[in-house]
Amino acid sequence: MPFPYGETEAVKAMGTTGATLLGGFSLAAAATLATAEHGPPLGGWALVAFVVSAVAFVFSVQFTGAGLSHAATPDERLMWHPQGRTNPQAMARIERVQRMDDRLRQRYFYRARLTYRSGLLAFLAGITLICVPDTLDWPRITAMATAILAFLAEILWLTTNAIHRTPRWLLPSYRDPGIWEDPP
């Protein structure tokens, strides 16, 4: 059973809307860099970052689709196999397939999140690299600093999430004081 209960919808949004939009932006940036006569100073490395990003987002879309194919709810399963409501053997078979599907869903969703996060890091690296100025240019330096901060925030998010120690100011969780209290 997915937990939190909204995991399937969250991964669906990430892997269908988010990954496709960011993958398209990555591909457009890569094409622009690849065809530019005079690109930014680190344009070659930015091209690499955007291609890695586009490929990672494509894989995220594919893993999301594969995971969603194993994410049928118990009600949907009974709708397709109504005999499970009255036949204990049929219900046991439905439950066994649901457990197998849940394991596959978890594996595909893990891969979808991993490739999405890899794509996002590469995307932010690409943005940083195209902003590197060749002379003292404060707007470009400010843009680069903003991209670096976004990259570092993503690294913070990923590492603290991996060790289950998310900073509450960034990612609230069930561990937060007051989360279990009813609002006034």
RACOR-V79221 format. One record per helix or strand of 2 or more residues. SS is the DSSP state (H for helix, E for strand). FROM is the first residue (numbers start at 0). LEN is the number of residues. Records with the same first field share a line. If there is no record, write none. Layout:
# RACOR-V79221
SS->FROM-LEN / FROM-LEN
This chain:
# RACOR-V79221
H->6-29 / 42-26 / 73-7 / 81-4 / 87-44 / 137-25
